Structure formats: C-alpha cells, structure tokens
Amino acid sequence: MKYDVTVFTPCSFKTGQKIRIEGGRRKGDWEVVAVGEHMVTLRCPVSKKEYEWPFFCYFTEEKKEEEWPQGS
C-alpha cells in the first residue's frame, strides 16, 4: 500500500548562520555561534544572550534577502 509520508531532515547548522525558528518555545531569530557533535549554541540578536541546546531543528526552506532580525 502507498501512503503520504512526511519526511524530516535534521538541519546541519553552520557557525555565523542567521536562522528563524517559526514555532515552539524557541521561536524567533537566532545566530548560530557554535556547533558541536550533539549541541548547537544560539545567540539572540536583540538581547545577545546565548543558549546551548541539543540539536532540535529540521530544515524546511531557505529564503533569500529576508529582513533579519524580523521587525528591525
């Protein structure tokens, strides 16, 4: 039988990358400041606070010429 299947691909972060998370408790704009084997460190562009989390994002699309951070 055939079914519709949703496929998730883990995001491969790059240091210096500007990202936007569009949902969940970490939603908002972030800058990738460090990438480890299992952890990623993100910095808020407004407060400059940094947080280290286990990988949790999945890539959906890449936009060109986007305003970042949003609302600036």
N, CA and C atoms as an extended XYZ file, in Angstrom:
216
Properties=species:S:1:pos:R:3:atomname:S:1:resname:S:1:resid:I:1 pbc="F F F"
N         0.837       -1.183        0.000 N   MET     1
C         0.000        0.000        0.000 CA  MET     1
C         0.878        1.241        0.000 C   MET     1
N         0.366        2.304       -0.533 N   LYS     2
C         1.094        3.568       -0.578 CA  LYS     2
C         0.396        4.577        0.322 C   LYS     2
N         1.228        5.415        0.970 N   TYR     3
C         0.721        6.425        1.898 CA  TYR     3
C         1.436        7.742        1.669 C   TYR     3
N         0.816        8.814        2.096 N   ASP     4
C         1.506       10.100        2.159 CA  ASP     4
C         2.426       10.038        3.371 C   ASP     4
N         3.686       10.413        3.184 N   VAL     5
C         4.679       10.327        4.256 CA  VAL     5
C         5.346       11.687        4.422 C   VAL     5
N         5.422       12.167        5.642 N   THR     6
C         6.133       13.404        5.935 CA  THR     6
C         7.559       13.044        6.331 C   THR     6
N         8.533       13.639        5.652 N   VAL     7
C         9.942       13.333        5.885 CA  VAL     7
C        10.602       14.536        6.556 C   VAL     7
N        11.305       14.311        7.663 N   PHE     8
C        12.033       15.351        8.377 CA  PHE     8
C        13.523       15.113        8.205 C   PHE     8
N        14.250       16.168        7.877 N   THR     9
C        15.692       16.085        7.708 CA  THR     9
C        16.360       16.983        8.743 C   THR     9
N        17.236       16.447        9.596 N   PRO    10
C        17.905       17.292       10.586 CA  PRO    10
C        18.674       18.424        9.905 C   PRO    10
N        18.601       19.587       10.493 N   CYS    11
C        19.302       20.753        9.960 CA  CYS    11
C        20.785       20.668       10.299 C   CYS    11
N        21.624       20.927        9.324 N   SER    12
C        23.063       20.981        9.585 CA  SER    12
C        23.449       22.453        9.716 C   SER    12
N        23.644       22.877       10.958 N   PHE    13
C        23.940       24.277       11.258 CA  PHE    13
C        25.362       24.640       10.847 C   PHE    13
N        25.557       25.947       10.539 N   LYS    14
C        26.880       26.487       10.241 CA  LYS    14
C        27.092       27.709       11.126 C   LYS    14
N        28.271       27.829       11.724 N   THR    15
C        28.591       28.979       12.558 CA  THR    15
C        28.414       30.263       11.741 C   THR    15
N        27.769       31.263       12.358 N   GLY    16
C        27.513       32.538       11.692 CA  GLY    16
C        26.186       32.586       10.960 C   GLY    16
N        25.532       31.459       10.825 N   GLN    17
C        24.261       31.374       10.111 CA  GLN    17
C        23.174       32.139       10.851 C   GLN    17
N        22.351       32.887       10.125 N   LYS    18
C        21.196       33.584       10.678 CA  LYS    18
C        19.994       32.680       10.437 C   LYS    18
N        19.265       32.354       11.506 N   ILE    19
C        18.132       31.446       11.352 CA  ILE    19
C        16.883       32.037       11.982 C   ILE    19
N        15.742       31.522       11.565 N   ARG    20
C        14.451       31.904       12.141 CA  ARG    20
C        13.693       30.622       12.462 C   ARG    20
N        13.285       30.470       13.714 N   ILE    21
C        12.508       29.318       14.146 CA  ILE    21
C        11.060       29.782       14.233 C   ILE    21
N        10.187       29.144       13.477 N   GLU    22
C         8.803       29.612       13.358 CA  GLU    22
C         7.825       28.777       14.171 C   GLU    22
N         8.155       28.469       15.391 N   GLY    23
C         7.214       27.759       16.237 CA  GLY    23
C         7.913       27.193       17.454 C   GLY    23
N         7.117       26.816       18.429 N   GLY    24
C         7.662       26.226       19.640 CA  GLY    24
C         8.205       27.263       20.598 C   GLY    24
N         8.765       26.777       21.683 N   ARG    25
C         9.234       27.695       22.732 CA  ARG    25
C        10.495       28.446       22.356 C   ARG    25
N        11.197       28.036       21.306 N   ARG    26
C        12.425       28.723       20.878 CA  ARG    26
C        12.207       29.597       19.646 C   ARG    26
N        10.946       29.895       19.329 N   LYS    27
C        10.650       30.648       18.113 CA  LYS    27
C        11.315       32.019       18.138 C   LYS    27
N        11.661       32.488       16.956 N   GLY    28
C        12.284       33.798       16.822 CA  GLY    28
C        13.553       33.722       15.994 C   GLY    28
N        14.268       34.830       15.935 N   ASP    29
C        15.511       34.929       15.167 CA  ASP    29
C        16.710       34.626       16.060 C   ASP    29
N        17.687       33.911       15.488 N   TRP    30
C        18.882       33.495       16.216 CA  TRP    30
C        20.086       33.525       15.291 C   TRP    30
N        21.259       33.635       15.890 N   GLU    31
C        22.518       33.465       15.158 CA  GLU    31
C        23.213       32.232       15.723 C   GLU    31
N        23.713       31.382       14.842 N   VAL    32
C        24.433       30.181       15.263 CA  VAL    32
C        25.852       30.607       15.623 C   VAL    32
N        26.256       30.401       16.885 N   VAL    33
C        27.589       30.825       17.321 CA  VAL    33
C        28.544       29.659       17.526 C   VAL    33
N        28.030       28.444       17.691 N   ALA    34
C        28.897       27.272       17.839 CA  ALA    34
C        28.097       26.016       17.491 C   ALA    34
N        28.793       25.057       16.887 N   VAL    35
C        28.171       23.790       16.522 CA  VAL    35
C        29.068       22.668       17.009 C   VAL    35
N        28.534       21.817       17.873 N   GLY    36
C        29.269       20.666       18.364 CA  GLY    36
C        28.743       19.390       17.731 C   GLY    36
N        29.192       18.276       18.249 N   GLU    37
C        28.757       16.992       17.700 CA  GLU    37
C        27.274       16.739       17.963 C   GLU    37
N        26.789       17.164       19.142 N   HIS    38
C        25.397       16.919       19.515 CA  HIS    38
C        24.664       18.175       19.973 C   HIS    38
N        25.384       19.301       20.069 N   MET    39
C        24.805       20.527       20.615 CA  MET    39
C        25.006       21.698       19.644 C   MET    39
N        24.114       22.680       19.754 N   VAL    40
C        24.243       23.917       18.986 CA  VAL    40
C        24.074       25.081       19.966 C   VAL    40
N        24.880       26.129       19.796 N   THR    41
C        24.766       27.327       20.625 CA  THR    41
C        24.195       28.442       19.761 C   THR    41
N        23.098       29.030       20.241 N   LEU    42
C        22.426       30.100       19.512 CA  LEU    42
C        22.447       31.375       20.336 C   LEU    42
N        22.557       32.528       19.632 N   ARG    43
C        22.547       33.834       20.299 CA  ARG    43
C        21.352       34.639       19.785 C   ARG    43
N        20.642       35.259       20.719 N   CYS    44
C        19.549       36.160       20.367 CA  CYS    44
C        20.162       37.457       19.842 C   CYS    44
N        19.740       37.950       18.662 N   PRO    45
C        20.326       39.177       18.124 CA  PRO    45
C        19.896       40.440       18.869 C   PRO    45
N        18.881       40.356       19.703 N   VAL    46
C        18.393       41.514       20.443 CA  VAL    46
C        19.039       41.577       21.829 C   VAL    46
N        18.891       40.509       22.618 N   SER    47
C        19.414       40.506       23.989 CA  SER    47
C        20.878       40.081       24.061 C   SER    47
N        21.376       39.453       22.994 N   LYS    48
C        22.742       38.905       22.914 CA  LYS    48
C        22.957       37.716       23.852 C   LYS    48
N        21.900       37.210       24.490 N   LYS    49
C        22.026       36.029       25.349 CA  LYS    49
C        22.268       34.795       24.487 C   LYS    49
N        23.087       33.870       24.999 N   GLU    50
C        23.410       32.644       24.284 CA  GLU    50
C        22.849       31.444       25.027 C   GLU    50
N        22.396       30.468       24.255 N   TYR    51
C        21.831       29.246       24.811 CA  TYR    51
C        22.395       28.051       24.052 C   TYR    51
N        22.743       27.005       24.790 N   GLU    52
C        23.238       25.781       24.173 CA  GLU    52
C        22.155       24.713       24.324 C   GLU    52
N        21.791       24.106       23.200 N   TRP    53
C        20.744       23.089       23.194 CA  TRP    53
C        21.182       21.884       22.375 C   TRP    53
N        20.646       20.710       22.703 N   PRO    54
C        20.838       19.564       21.802 CA  PRO    54
C        20.161       19.892       20.465 C   PRO    54
N        20.632       19.308       19.383 N   PHE    55
C        20.019       19.566       18.077 CA  PHE    55
C        18.524       19.305       18.137 C   PHE    55
N        17.742       20.216       17.560 N   PHE    56
C        16.290       20.104       17.646 CA  PHE    56
C        15.586       20.586       16.394 C   PHE    56
N        16.280       21.234       15.454 N   CYS    57
C        15.646       21.835       14.284 CA  CYS    57
C        15.682       20.914       13.075 C   CYS    57
N        14.720       21.136       12.212 N   TYR    58
C        14.646       20.418       10.950 CA  TYR    58
C        14.467       21.440        9.844 C   TYR    58
N        15.201       21.264        8.759 N   PHE    59
C        15.204       22.214        7.656 CA  PHE    59
C        13.910       22.133        6.864 C   PHE    59
N        13.303       23.292        6.551 N   THR    60
C        12.117       23.311        5.708 CA  THR    60
C        12.300       24.156        4.454 C   THR    60
N        12.928       25.320        4.563 N   GLU    61
C        13.183       26.138        3.375 CA  GLU    61
C        14.252       27.183        3.683 C   GLU    61
N        14.815       27.746        2.631 N   GLU    62
C        15.792       28.817        2.772 CA  GLU    62
C        15.291       30.008        1.982 C   GLU    62
N        15.256       31.186        2.607 N   LYS    63
C        14.762       32.400        1.956 CA  LYS    63
C        15.917       33.349        1.689 C   LYS    63
N        15.879       34.018        0.565 N   LYS    64
C        16.904       34.992        0.180 CA  LYS    64
C        16.408       36.406        0.443 C   LYS    64
N        17.331       37.287        0.816 N   GLU    65
C        17.035       38.707        1.008 CA  GLU    65
C        15.916       38.944        2.022 C   GLU    65
N        15.950       38.203        3.128 N   GLU    66
C        14.962       38.349        4.189 CA  GLU    66
C        15.438       39.360        5.222 C   GLU    66
N        14.527       40.139        5.784 N   GLU    67
C        14.853       41.047        6.888 CA  GLU    67
C        15.179       40.198        8.113 C   GLU    67
N        16.299       40.489        8.769 N   TRP    68
C        16.692       39.737        9.954 CA  TRP    68
C        17.453       40.644       10.902 C   TRP    68
N        17.161       40.735       12.194 N   PRO    69
C        16.018       40.068       12.796 CA  PRO    69
C        14.710       40.685       12.325 C   PRO    69
N        13.667       39.906       12.414 N   GLN    70
C        12.366       40.334       11.944 CA  GLN    70
C        11.904       41.546       12.732 C   GLN    70
N        11.347       42.541       12.035 N   GLY    71
C        10.851       43.738       12.690 CA  GLY    71
C        11.893       44.811       12.921 C   GLY    71
N        13.122       44.616       12.399 N   SER    72
C        14.162       45.621       12.611 CA  SER    72
C        14.133       46.689       11.537 C   SER    72
